[in-house]
Each structure stands twice: as C-alpha cells, then as structure tokens.
C-alpha cells in the first residue's frame, strides 16, 4: 500500500476551499492508502503566532478534520510538533540544502515581498521542513496544488541528494497526487483569486460559519451591473460565483441561473441568496459536528495521542536508519 502525506498549516479555520479542494479527497484516500495527515504547527511559526492563537488554531483544524470525516482509525492524523523526529531530519537535510536554491524558491520570494519586515530563516528553509515532513514517512504520493509543486520538486532533490551523498537508495521520490478526476479550485468572494485565509475574513466561507454569517458574506460578494447582451462572456467576479454554485448547488439550480444570465434575466440578489442557502445546506452536517466535537476535550486528547504514537512509530524507524546511514552509531 502506497503512502500519502499531506499537511495543512494551523493558521486558522478550514474553509470551503480546503474542504472541496483537499479534505473530501482525503476522506476517500484513507480507504485506499497508508495516509499521514498532519497539522503543520511548526510551519506556522514563520508568522510568529501567540501561544494562545497557536493552540487555538491547532484545535480548530483537528476538530474540523474530524467533523469533515477523517477517521483516526483509518489514517494517521497528528500534530506536527508531536513528532520531534521531523526536526532531526530537517537538520540533516538542511546540511545539504544550498542558499542559492532556497533563495530561488518562488514561495520565498513571494514572502519577501509580502512580509519584508519578517524574512526569517524559517521562511528560507520552509521547503526543507516540507521535504522532511514528506520523506520522513517515505511518501510517494503528495496531494498538492500547483503552487506547491516546486516544493515537491525540491523534496525530491533533497532526498536524492541524501541518497547520492551516502551511496544509498533509501529515500523514495514523492510525486504530486490528484485523487479526483479533476482539480477543484474554489474561488473567493472578493472576485479575484482562490478562496484563502490570507485574503481577508470576507473572502472565505468557513466550515464553522453560522448560517447568518454565510448569508452576510455571500450577499456582499462582488458583482457587476449585469449582462447587456445574450450569451455574454462572464467577467471574473461573476464566473467565480457560478463556479461556487457549481460546487454547492444541484445541476438544475446551476442551469437555471446559467440560462437566466445568458438571456439577460438574472437577478443577482436571487442568485446570491440561492448560493448562500445551498452553502448552508452543504455545510450543515459538518457545522453540527464541529460544535459537538469542540466540546469533547477527552476525544481530542485521545485522537492527538493516537496520532502521535502512530506517526512516531514510522518516524523513529526512519531516524534510526538515517542515523546509521550517516554514521551516528553508538560505541
């Protein structure tokens, strides 16, 4: 059985983009693969969260993973910082990661532009820690989006460099893995790019949002003055809303509003109201489970403990073997 590894940064609540773009596939993957899904709290330290925020965000993600359908008996669901072996492998890989290649990383250059007053070493070596997360469990399949493919290529580079340096074939090459037939991209409500936490509170619809909040966000979504000719090409902000409807609504509902747009009969108020209602319906079961699980401290402790034990069993075996390969042997 092949191994799958994927992590999500503990920087806040999960939104529809996380769910439809990743988590729904994770639920299917856990039935067919040896899956390791982790909450990347080490990675989140690059933005210096307060202790309260860090702990709260980790809890949010764990609760919502469980509410969405991840089963700790079928996959290894763990918090990254509960597996210290990842930092040891991170150290070893850093010894053979070179400044030039790290500085050329697209994500690093983006971060330098977006947060020029916080260009820390963690941002520079982010791809190395990501590589350690993946190859620690000998993953061959990694569910990533286009924006992470360069990091995955670097993970292959670091693993192969270790193999070449120590004349071994120990680490396998991980590759991008899209489990679904087509990649689902969930656009944000701001009319620009994809749904994301960093784009502002009103851009994303979170799995834990109340019906009232969902309605408020969707009704404030960006629109235009409406089509003026039949079968007019949709501008980006309108296409985004139709893309959202395609995910959360029935095909009949989608076709109704598609026809209304193409015949210049669409009323954006009704259109957005329908999207909001369908979002509320689509997230109702998860929202209810989130509320219940969040109150169950003993369950969360049990899940985190089980995940740490399973992840460390895999990780400690890797570190023991890596130490022997490098030459760290007891006298």
C-alpha positions in Angstrom: 0.0 0.0 0.0 1.5 3.3 -1.1 1.9 6.1 1.4 0.3 9.5 1.1 1.4 12.5 3.2 -0.3 15.9 3.4 -0.3 18.8 5.9 -2.3 21.9 6.5 -0.9 24.9 8.3 -2.5 25.7 11.6 -3.2 29.3 10.7 -7.0 29.3 11.3 -10.3 27.6 10.5 -10.9 25.4 7.4 -12.9 27.0 4.6 -14.8 25.6 1.6 -11.6 25.7 -0.5 -9.8 23.4 2.0 -12.8 21.1 2.1 -13.7 20.7 -1.6 -10.1 21.1 -2.8 -8.5 18.7 -0.4 -10.3 17.2 2.6 -13.0 15.5 0.6 -10.3 13.7 -1.3 -8.5 12.8 2.0 -11.6 11.0 3.2 -11.5 8.8 0.1 -7.8 8.3 0.3 -7.9 7.0 3.8 -9.8 4.0 2.5 -7.2 3.0 -0.1 -3.8 4.3 1.0 -1.5 4.5 4.0 -2.3 8.1 4.9 -0.5 10.5 7.1 -2.4 13.8 7.6 -0.8 16.4 9.9 -1.4 19.8 11.3 1.6 21.9 10.4 2.1 24.0 13.5 5.9 24.1 13.1 5.4 25.8 9.7 3.0 28.4 11.2 5.8 29.7 13.5 7.2 31.6 10.5 4.5 34.2 11.2 5.1 34.3 14.9 1.6 33.4 16.3 0.9 34.0 20.0 0.8 30.8 22.2 -3.0 31.3 22.6 -3.5 31.6 18.8 -1.2 28.7 18.0 -3.0 26.3 20.4 -6.5 27.5 19.4 -5.7 27.2 15.7 -4.3 23.6 16.1 -7.5 22.7 17.9 -9.7 24.3 15.2 -8.1 22.2 12.5 -8.1 19.0 14.4 -11.8 19.4 15.3 -12.7 20.3 11.7 -10.7 17.4 10.2 -12.7 15.0 12.4 -16.0 16.7 11.7 -15.4 16.6 7.9 -14.9 12.8 8.1 -11.2 11.9 8.7 -11.1 8.7 10.8 -8.1 8.4 13.1 -8.5 4.6 12.9 -8.1 4.6 9.2 -5.4 7.2 8.8 -2.6 8.7 10.9 -3.9 12.1 12.0 -1.4 14.0 14.0 0.0 17.4 15.1 3.4 18.1 13.6 5.1 19.2 16.8 4.1 15.9 18.5 6.6 14.2 16.2 10.1 15.7 17.1 11.8 13.3 14.7 10.8 15.7 11.8 13.1 18.4 13.2 16.0 16.0 13.3 15.5 15.0 9.7 15.0 18.7 8.9 18.5 19.4 10.4 20.1 16.6 8.3 18.5 17.8 5.1 19.5 21.4 5.9 23.1 20.4 5.9 22.8 19.7 2.2 20.4 22.4 1.1 22.1 25.3 -0.6 21.5 29.0 -0.1 21.1 29.7 -3.8 18.4 27.1 -4.4 16.5 28.2 -1.3 16.6 31.9 -2.3 15.2 30.9 -5.8 12.1 29.3 -4.3 9.0 31.1 -5.6 7.3 30.9 -2.3 10.3 32.5 -0.5 10.4 35.4 -3.0 6.7 35.9 -2.6 7.0 36.0 1.2 9.9 38.5 1.0 7.7 40.8 -1.0 4.6 40.3 1.3 6.3 40.5 4.7 9.6 42.4 4.2 10.0 43.0 7.9 9.8 39.3 8.8 12.2 37.5 6.4 13.3 34.8 8.8 15.4 31.6 8.4 12.2 29.5 8.7 10.8 31.1 5.6 14.1 30.4 3.7 14.2 26.8 4.8 10.4 26.2 4.6 10.9 23.8 1.6 13.4 21.7 3.6 11.0 21.2 6.5 8.3 20.3 4.0 10.6 17.8 2.5 11.3 16.3 5.9 7.6 16.0 6.6 7.1 14.0 3.4 10.1 11.7 3.2 10.1 11.0 7.0 7.2 8.6 6.2 8.6 7.5 2.7 5.6 9.0 1.0 5.3 8.5 -2.8 2.1 10.5 -3.2 1.5 14.0 -2.0 -1.7 15.9 -2.7 -0.6 19.4 -3.6 -1.8 22.3 -5.7 0.1 24.0 -8.5 1.6 26.5 -6.0 3.3 23.7 -4.1 4.8 21.7 -7.0 8.1 23.5 -6.8 8.4 22.5 -3.1 7.7 18.9 -4.1 10.4 19.0 -6.7 12.8 20.3 -4.0 11.8 17.4 -1.7 12.8 15.0 -4.5 16.1 16.9 -4.8 16.9 16.8 -1.1 16.0 13.1 -0.9 18.1 12.2 -3.9 21.0 14.3 -2.7 21.0 12.4 0.6 20.9 9.1 -1.4 23.8 10.2 -3.6 25.9 11.5 -0.8 25.6 8.3 1.3 25.5 6.0 -1.7 22.1 4.5 -0.9 18.6 4.3 -2.4 17.0 4.9 1.0 14.5 7.7 0.2 11.8 7.3 -2.5 10.8 10.1 -4.8 7.4 11.7 -3.9 5.2 12.9 -6.7 2.1 15.1 -6.9 -1.1 13.2 -6.5 -4.6 14.4 -7.6 -7.0 11.8 -6.4 -10.1 13.2 -8.1 -10.7 13.2 -11.8 -10.5 17.0 -12.0 -8.8 19.5 -9.7 -11.4 21.6 -7.9 -10.5 25.2 -7.3 -12.8 27.2 -5.0 -12.8 30.9 -5.8 -13.1 33.6 -3.1 -15.9 36.0 -2.7 -13.7 39.1 -3.5 -14.0 38.5 -7.2 -10.2 37.9 -7.7 -8.4 34.7 -6.9 -9.0 31.5 -5.0 -10.6 31.3 -1.5 -8.0 31.7 1.2 -7.4 32.7 4.8 -4.8 35.4 3.9 -7.3 37.3 1.6 -9.4 38.6 4.5 -12.3 37.4 6.6 -15.0 38.2 4.0 -13.2 36.3 1.2 -13.7 32.9 2.6 -16.7 30.9 3.9 -15.5 28.7 6.8 -16.9 25.3 7.7 -17.8 26.6 11.1 -19.5 29.8 9.9 -23.1 30.2 11.1 -25.9 30.5 8.5 -26.2 34.2 9.3 -22.5 34.8 8.6 -22.6 32.8 5.4 -25.6 34.8 4.1 -23.8 38.1 5.0 -20.6 37.1 3.3 -22.3 35.8 0.1 -24.6 38.8 -0.2 -21.6 41.1 -0.1 -19.8 39.2 -2.8 -18.6 41.3 -5.7 -20.9 41.5 -8.8 -21.3 43.9 -11.7 -24.3 45.7 -13.3 -25.4 42.5 -15.2 -25.2 41.2 -18.8 -26.3 43.5 -21.6 -26.3 41.1 -24.5 -27.3 37.4 -24.6 -24.6 34.8 -24.0 -22.2 37.5 -22.9 -18.9 36.2 -21.5 -18.9 36.4 -17.7 -16.4 38.7 -16.0 -14.1 37.1 -13.4 -16.1 38.0 -10.4 -19.4 36.6 -11.9 -17.7 33.5 -13.1 -16.3 32.9 -9.6 -19.8 32.9 -8.2 -21.0 30.5 -10.8 -18.0 28.2 -10.0 -19.1 28.3 -6.4 -22.7 27.5 -7.3 -21.5 24.5 -9.4 -19.9 23.0 -6.3 -22.6 23.5 -3.7 -25.8 23.5 -5.7 -27.7 21.0 -7.8 -27.2 20.8 -11.6 -30.7 22.0 -12.2 -30.2 25.1 -10.0 -27.0 25.9 -11.7 -28.6 25.6 -15.2 -31.5 27.8 -14.1 -29.2 30.7 -13.3 -26.9 30.0 -16.2 -29.9 30.3 -18.6 -31.0 33.5 -16.7 -27.6 35.0 -17.2 -27.4 34.1 -20.9 -30.8 35.6 -21.5 -30.0 38.8 -19.5 -32.8 37.9 -17.0 -30.6 37.2 -14.0 -31.2 39.0 -10.7 -28.0 38.9 -8.7 -29.8 39.2 -5.4 -31.7 36.0 -6.0 -28.6 34.4 -7.4 -26.5 35.1 -4.3 -29.3 34.2 -2.0 -29.5 30.8 -3.6 -25.8 30.2 -3.3 -25.9 31.1 0.4 -28.8 28.8 1.0 -27.0 25.9 -0.8 -23.8 26.6 1.1 -25.6 26.5 4.4 -27.2 23.2 3.4 -23.9 21.7 2.2 -22.1 22.6 5.4 -24.9 21.9 7.9 -23.8 18.4 9.0 -20.2 19.4 9.4 -21.1 22.5 11.3 -23.2 20.5 13.7 -20.3 18.0 14.3 -17.8 20.8 14.8 -19.9 22.2 17.6 -20.1 18.8 19.3 -16.5 17.7 18.8 -15.1 21.0 20.0 -16.7 20.4 23.4 -15.3 16.9 23.7 -11.8 17.5 25.1 -11.2 13.9 26.0 -11.9 12.8 22.4 -9.5 15.4 21.1 -6.8 14.3 23.5 -7.3 10.7 22.6 -7.1 11.4 18.8 -4.0 13.5 19.2 -2.3 10.9 21.4 -3.1 8.1 19.0 -1.9 10.1 16.0 1.4 11.0 17.7 2.0 7.3 18.6 1.3 6.1 15.1 3.4 8.9 13.4 6.3 8.4 15.8 6.4 4.7 15.2 7.0 5.4 11.5 9.3 8.5 12.1 11.5 6.9 14.7 12.2 3.9 12.4 13.3 6.4 9.7 15.5 8.4 12.0 17.2 5.3 13.4 18.0 4.1 9.9 19.1 7.6 8.7 21.4 7.9 11.7 23.0 4.6 10.8 23.4 5.6 7.2 25.1 8.9 8.2 27.4 7.2 10.6 25.9 8.2 14.0 26.4 4.8 15.7 26.8 4.1 19.4 30.2 2.9 20.6 
